[in-house]
Amino acid sequence: MKKLVILIFLLVPFLTQAQDNTQPYLSLEDATRISDAAEAKSKVEGWNMVIVVLDAGGHMISLRKMDGVQIGSIDVALGKAKTSVYFKRPTKAFEDMMKGEGGARIATLPNAVAIEGGLPIFKDGVIVGAIGISGASSAQDGIVAAAALEAY
């Protein structure tokens, strides 16, 4: 019994420390709030959009397809979100690089969609996911993505 008590006292600091080292993450509630804000901005502007929110591993948390948007925008929005989470930067950065000298090399990168509308999502300096928007022009997609992250 005495050995068990000593073992418990030795393990308690390790167990409590492990609980304190949780990495920030994007919850379903966060993804819903972000998607709601994107949809609201889209409606105000009169744009039909596909809204995709991914976690830090590039897995889908939510996908919202507004009425009337072309189905091709589903894959485009997903690609924009994956680009942002994989490379930890806005897809606009890739679009701008494509316009520069030698920018065609960007097209050879796997999982790099060089069209504005994808933004990484950070929490406490750690990437926790990304949003991808598609359905209008790339600049309009970017406006909606930015408005969505303001709600986060």
VOTOR-985590 format. One line per 5 residues: number of its first residue (from 1); their letters; for each residue y, x negated, z of N, C-alpha, C. Coordinates in steps of 0.05 Angstrom, whole numbers, always signed. Each point is the difference from the previous one (the first is absolute). Layout:
N
NUM	A	Y,X,Z,Y,X,Z,Y,X,Z  ...
//
This chain:
152
1	MKKLV	-24,-17,+0,+24,+17,+0,+25,-17,+0  -1,-22,+15,+23,-17,+2,+6,-13,-27  -21,-7,-15,+3,-12,-26,+13,+20,-20  -8,+25,+3,+12,+21,-17,+29,+3,+5  +8,+0,+25,+29,+3,+7,+16,-24,-11
6	ILIFL	-11,-24,+2,+13,-24,-10,+3,+2,-31  -21,+9,-13,+0,+3,-29,+21,+20,-9  +2,+22,+14,+21,+20,-6,+28,-12,+3  +5,-14,+21,+26,-12,+4,+6,-21,-21  -20,-13,-10,+5,-20,-21,+5,+13,-27
11	LVPFL	-13,+23,-5,+3,+13,-26,+25,+18,-3  +10,+10,+22,+23,+19,-1,+24,-12,-14  +8,-25,+5,+23,-10,-15,-4,-2,-30  -25,-6,-8,-5,-2,-29,+0,+28,-12  -10,+20,+13,-1,+27,-11,+28,+12,-2
16	TQAQD	+16,-5,+20,+28,+11,-1,+17,-15,-20  -5,-26,-4,+15,-15,-20,-8,+9,-28  -25,+6,-5,-8,+10,-26,+14,+26,-7  +4,+17,+20,+14,+25,-5,+29,-4,-7  +12,-21,+10,+29,-5,-4,+5,-12,-28
21	NTQPY	-20,-10,-13,+4,-14,-26,-6,+17,-24  +5,+26,+2,-4,+17,-23,+22,-4,-21  -9,-1,-24,+19,-4,-22,+12,+27,-7  +26,+0,-8,+12,+25,-8,-14,+11,-25  +0,+27,-2,-13,+12,-23,+16,+25,-8
26	LSLED	-7,+11,-23,+13,+24,-11,-19,+23,+6  +9,+19,+16,-16,+23,+7,+2,+22,-21  -18,+20,+2,+2,+23,-18,+26,+15,+4  +9,+1,+25,+25,+13,+6,+23,-15,-13  +0,-26,+0,+20,-16,-14,+0,+5,-30
31	ATRIS	-24,+0,-11,-3,+4,-29,+9,+28,-8  -5,+20,+17,+9,+27,-6,+30,+2,+1  +13,-13,+20,+29,+0,+2,+13,-13,-24  -12,-23,-9,+10,-14,-23,-3,+17,-25  -23,+12,-3,-5,+17,-24,+18,+25,+0
36	DAAEA	+4,+12,+23,+18,+23,+2,+28,-8,-9  +10,-23,+9,+27,-9,-8,+1,-6,-30  -21,-11,-11,+0,-5,-29,+0,+26,-16  -16,+19,+9,-1,+26,-14,+27,+14,+3  +13,-1,+23,+26,+13,+4,+21,-12,-19
41	KSKVE	+0,-27,-2,+20,-13,-17,-6,+7,-29  -25,+1,-8,-8,+7,-27,+9,+28,-7  -3,+18,+18,+8,+28,-5,+30,+2,-2  +15,-13,+17,+29,+0,-2,+10,-10,-27  -13,-21,-10,+8,-11,-26,-12,+15,-24
46	GWNMV	-20,+17,+5,-12,+15,-22,-21,-16,-15  -12,-19,+14,-21,-17,-13,-27,+7,+12  -20,+2,-17,-28,+5,+9,-13,-28,+2  -13,-5,+23,-10,-27,+6,-28,+1,+10  -13,-23,-2,-25,-6,+14,+8,-20,+22
51	IVVLD	-9,+5,+24,+7,-16,+23,-26,-10,+13  -2,-26,+1,-24,-13,+11,+8,-18,+23  -14,+2,+23,+4,-17,+23,-26,-14,+6  +0,-27,+1,-23,-16,+6,+3,-14,+27  -23,-7,+12,+1,-16,+24,+2,-30,-7
56	AGGHM	-1,-17,+20,+4,-29,-5,-23,-12,-16  -23,+13,-1,-22,-10,-16,-1,+11,-28  +20,+16,-7,+1,+12,-27,-16,+25,-3  -8,+12,+23,-15,+25,-1,+18,+24,+3  -6,+20,-15,+17,+24,-1,+0,+15,+27
61	ISLRK	+24,+6,+10,+3,+18,+23,+7,+27,-11  +18,+1,-20,+7,+27,-11,+8,-3,-29  -5,+22,-14,+8,+3,-28,+11,+28,-3  +24,+2,-10,+13,+26,-4,+9,+2,-30  -10,+20,-14,+7,+4,-28,+16,+26,-1
66	MDGVQ	+26,-2,-6,+16,+23,-2,-7,+16,-25  +5,+26,+0,-5,+17,-23,+16,-10,-24  -14,+0,-23,+14,-6,-25,+0,-29,-8  -8,-18,+18,+1,-29,-7,-24,-7,-17  +4,-18,-18,-23,-9,-18,-21,-14,+17
71	IGSID	-25,+4,-7,-22,-11,+16,-1,-31,-3  +11,-11,-21,+0,-29,-3,+16,-13,+23  +18,+14,+12,+16,-11,+22,-16,-6,+25  -24,+13,+2,-17,-6,+23,-8,-29,+1  -11,-10,-22,-8,-28,-1,+23,-19,+1
76	VALGK	+23,+8,-12,+23,-17,+1,+11,-3,+28  +2,+22,+15,+10,-1,+27,-19,-16,+18  -26,+3,-4,-20,-15,+15,+3,-30,-6  +3,-6,-26,+4,-28,-8,+25,-13,+12  +22,+16,+1,+25,-10,+12,-4,-6,+30
81	AKTSV	-13,+19,+14,-5,-4,+29,-18,-24,+5  -21,-3,-16,-18,-23,+3,+15,-26,-5  +16,-1,-20,+16,-24,-5,+17,-7,+24  +13,+19,+11,+18,-5,+23,-15,-9,+25  -23,+11,+5,-15,-8,+24,-14,-27,-5
86	YFKRP	-10,-5,-24,-14,-25,-5,+19,-24,-1  +24,+4,-11,+19,-22,-3,+23,+1,+20  +0,+20,+17,+21,+3,+21,+28,-1,-10  +4,+13,-23,+27,+2,-11,+3,+25,-18  +24,+8,-5,+5,+23,-18,-10,-6,-28
91	TKAFE	-9,+21,-14,-8,-4,-28,+24,-6,-17  +24,+7,+9,+25,-7,-15,+2,-30,-4  -9,-16,+20,+0,-29,-3,-16,-9,-24  -23,+12,-5,-16,-7,-23,+13,+10,-26  +12,+24,+1,+14,+10,-23,+23,-19,-8
96	DMMKG	+15,-10,+20,+22,-19,-6,-11,-26,-11  -22,-10,+11,-12,-25,-10,-10,+3,-29  -9,+23,-7,-9,+5,-28,+23,-3,-20  +24,+6,+9,+23,-2,-17,+10,-29,-4  -9,-18,+17,+9,-28,-2,-17,-16,-18
101	EGGAR	+9,-24,-5,-15,-18,-17,-27,-6,+12  -21,+2,-15,-27,-5,+10,-11,+23,+16  +14,+23,+0,-8,+22,+17,-26,+13,-9  -9,-5,-24,-24,+12,-9,-24,-9,+16  +2,-22,+14,-22,-10,+17,-6,+20,+22
106	IATLP	+21,+15,+8,-4,+20,+21,-21,+20,-8  -1,+7,-26,-19,+19,-11,-29,-9,+4  -4,-25,+4,-28,-10,+3,-9,+0,+29  +18,+7,+19,-8,+1,+28,-17,+25,+5  -23,-4,+14,-16,+24,+7,+15,+17,+20
111	NAVAI	-2,+26,-3,+12,+20,+18,+30,-3,+2  +13,-8,-21,+30,-2,+0,+11,+20,-21  +12,+21,+10,+13,+20,-17,+30,-7,+1  +11,-8,-22,+28,-9,-1,+19,+23,-8  -1,+21,+16,+17,+24,-5,+10,+9,+27
116	EGGLP	+26,+4,+2,+13,+8,+25,-13,+26,+10  -1,+2,+27,-11,+24,+12,-20,-5,+22  -7,-25,+5,-18,-8,+21,+14,-16,+21  -3,+7,+25,+12,-15,+22,-20,-6,+22  +1,-24,+11,-17,-6,+24,+12,+14,+24
121	IFKDG	-17,+5,+20,+9,+12,+25,-6,-19,+22  +21,-8,+15,-3,-19,+22,+5,+14,+27  -14,-10,+20,+5,+10,+27,-1,-25,+18  +21,-5,+15,+2,-24,+17,-6,-26,-16  +9,-1,-24,-3,-24,-17,-27,-3,-12
126	VIVGA	-18,+19,+3,-27,-1,-10,-3,+21,-21  -12,-7,-23,-5,+21,-21,-21,+19,+10  +6,+26,-2,-18,+20,+10,-9,+19,-23  +12,-4,-24,-8,+17,-22,+21,-2,-22  -1,+20,-18,+18,+1,-22,+2,+29,-11
131	IGISG	+22,+5,-14,+3,+25,-14,+3,-5,-29  -11,+18,-16,+3,-1,-29,+9,+27,-10  +20,+0,-17,+11,+25,-11,+0,-2,-30  -8,+21,-14,+1,+2,-29,+4,+28,-8  +14,+3,-23,+4,+27,-11,+26,+2,-16
136	ASSAQ	+19,-17,+6,+25,+1,-14,+5,-28,-12  +25,-8,-3,+5,-27,-10,-6,-19,+23  -3,-25,-6,-6,-20,+21,+22,-1,+21  +25,+1,-9,+23,+0,+19,-1,+24,+18  -6,+23,-11,-2,+25,+16,-23,-2,+20
141	DGIVA	-22,-11,-9,-23,-4,+18,+8,-18,+23  +15,-21,-6,+10,-18,+21,+18,+14,+20  +17,+18,-10,+19,+15,+18,-16,+17,+19  -21,+13,-10,-17,+17,+18,-15,-17,+20  -11,-22,-9,-15,-18,+19,+19,-9,+22
146	AAALE	+24,-9,-7,+19,-9,+20,+7,+22,+20  +5,+24,-11,+7,+23,+18,-24,+6,+19  -24,-3,-10,-23,+6,+17,-2,-20,+23  +5,-25,-5,-2,-20,+21,+22,+2,+20  +23,+12,-7,+21,+5,+19,-10,+19,+22
151	AY	-19,+18,-6,-11,+18,+20,-19,-13,+19  -10,-23,-8,-19,-15,+16,+15,-16,+22
//
